[in-house]
Amino acid sequence: MATDWGYEPHNGPDTWPSKYPQAGGQSQSPVDIVTSSIQSRSYDTPLTWKYGPGICKTIVNTGCGWRVDVQGNDSELSGGPLSESYELVQFHSHWGNDSTCGSEHTVDGKAYAGELHFVHWNRDKFPSCAEAVPSPSDLTAIAVFLEEGEKNPEIDKLCEVLSKIPSKDDRTELPEDLDPVGMFPADHSFWTYSGSLTTPPCYESVTWIVFKTPITASQEQV
């Protein structure tokens, strides 16, 4: 299926606002996180998550990476900057041509080898993710930076099936024991800000939670 946006000069981010007006907004993501300008914050309750077994059902070739689709409602993200409960719907990858330019967010101008996005929707207010997508603050995304190093066992489970999805829109089933938490860093400190989807339609509806500490992945994995 053809798409009217991409990352080439003729259809890249600079062209998106002409077809997706939200992409020209003032709260667009990704951003460069300038650590010297961030004020520390405390929350009444800690950020917590629960992802039940077997919820990661399929992996899809998106044409510019992979996406894992989640089924069932046995997941919950709450606390921290969130006043309601959010459910995981999918997670996906971003990477570049080498280990210095793959992430979407940057920290003090530094990019990482890659970045994972775990996308959640507000199930307290909406019956489906599709209805939550355009609504301000009713999506939450956890961003995890990747840096080159030791192999990550959970990412390895994904890499083992990538040969089964060589073309865009191809999909295949995943192992039952795939655990999203295995792709989170041990240090759960984070930055947070209000932003947008990083691809069209670029709705400014996302509370971003960006883990400060990257996880490692092997050169082959990123």
N, C-alpha and C positions, 0 to 999 in steps of 0.2 A: 504494500500500500504506500503510495507516495505521500510525502509530507511537505508542507509549505514552509517549514523552518528547519534550520540545521546550524552548522558551525562554520560553513564556508562563507567567503566574502559576500556572495549573492543572497544568502539566506541566514546569515549569522545574527547575533544579538543586536547589532546596530540597526538591523532591518525589522526587528520584531514589532516595535511600536506601531508601524504602519498597518499591520494586520491585527495586532493584539494591543489595544490602547493601554491596558493595565501595565504593559511592559515599559511604559514611559512614566510610571508613577515615581513617587518620592521615597518609597520604602521597598525598593527592589533588592533582591538577593541574587548572588552572594555578595559579601562585603569583605573588606579588609578589617580585621579586628585589631584595633590600635590599643594595646594593653595599657598604655600610660593614661588613657582617657577613660578607663572603665572604673566605675565606683563599685566597691564590694557590696553585696546584698545578702541579707539573711531571709530565711523563709520560715513560716510557722511549722511546716511539715517538710521532711526531706523528699526529694525526687525519688520515686520508687517505680518499679516496673515488674510485670509478671508476664511471661510468655509460655503458654501451655505446650505440652509435647505434641509434635505432629502438625503444628499449624502452618508450617512452611511447606506448601504443597508442590508448587511448580516453579521452574525458572524459565524465563523468556529472553530471547535475543531481541533487544530493542532497536537494533541497527547501529547504535553507538555505545553499547554496553550490555549489561544483563540486569534483569529485574526479577526478584523473588516475590511471587504473589502468595498472600496469606489467606487462609480460609478459616471460618469459625470465629467465635467471639471470645475465645479463651486467652485473651491478652488484655493488659491494662497498664497505662502510664498515667501517673497522677502525682500530686505534690509539687514541691518546688515552686516555680512560677505559674503553675497550672491550677486553676480553681475548680476544674471539672475533670472527668475521666476520659481518656483517649484510648482508642483501639488501633492496634497495628494493622495496616492494610497491605503494605509492601515495603521492600527495601531494595536499593539499587546502588550501582557503582558509578564512580567517575574516575578516570585516570588520563594521563597524558602520554607524550612520546618518550619521556624519561622520568627519572625519580625526583626531578626538581620542579615539575610543573603540572602535576595531575589533579590536585585538589581544586575545588571551586572556591571555597573560602580561603583566605590567607590570614596569617598572623604577623602583624608588624611587617607586612610586605613579603613574608616568607610563604611559599607554597609547599605542599607536601606531595608525596608520590601519588597519592590517591585519596579518595574520600567516599565514605559510605553514608547513605541517607536512609533513615528508618522513619517512614511516613505514617503518622497516626491521625485519626479523625475524632471529633467530639461526639461520642455516642450518647452523652447525656442530653444533647439537644437535637440530634438528627437521627433518622432511621437508617441512613446510608451515607457512605463516604461521598458519593457524587453530590449530595445535597449540601454537605459541609464545605466542599472545596472553595466556592466563591465567598463564603461568609467570613468576615474578619475575625481572626484569632481562633477559628474553629478547626484548623489543622495545626499539628505540632510535628516537627521533624528533628530527630536526633542526628547530628553530624559527627562522624568518627573519622579522624585523619589516619591515613596509612603512611608508614615510613618503611623503607627497605630494611629488612633484617631477617629474623627467624620466621619460619613458615607458620601461618596461623591454621590450626587444625580445622576450624569451621569453614574458612575460605577454601581450604583444600577440598572439602566435600563438594563445593560448588565447582571448582576447577575440574574435578573428575568427570563431570557430566557436560562440560561446555562443548565437547566434540559432538554431542548429540544435537546441538542447536547451532549449526553453522550459518544459517541464514536468518535474516530479519523475520520476526514473528514466529520462528520455530520455538517450541516449548517441550519440556520433558519433566517428569516427576523427580522429586528430590528424596534423599534418605529421610526416614521418619525421625531420626535423632538429630537433625540439624538444629542447633541452638543459637538464636540470635545473640544471646548474652555473651556467647563466646567470641563475639566480634566487638565487644565493649572493652575499654581499658579497665585495668584494676583500680585506677584512680578515677573516681566519678565526679571530680570537680569540673565545673562547666561555666561557659559564658552563655548568656541568653539575650535575644533581641527580637523585635517584631519585624518580620520581613515578608518575603514572597516565595512562591514557587520559582525555581530557577530555570524552568522551561515554560514555553507557552502553554496555557494562556497567562501565566505570570501573575495570578491573583495574589494580592497582598493580604493573605489570610493565614500566614504561618508564624507560629511562635517557634523560633529556632533555639535549640539547645545544642551547643557545640562543646563537646568534650575537649578539655584543654590538653590532655595527654593522648598522643597517637598510639595506635597499636602497630605491631610489626607484621609484615607480610614478606614473603620471599620475592626475589626479582621475577620469578615465573608467575607469581600470583598477581602482581601488579602490572 
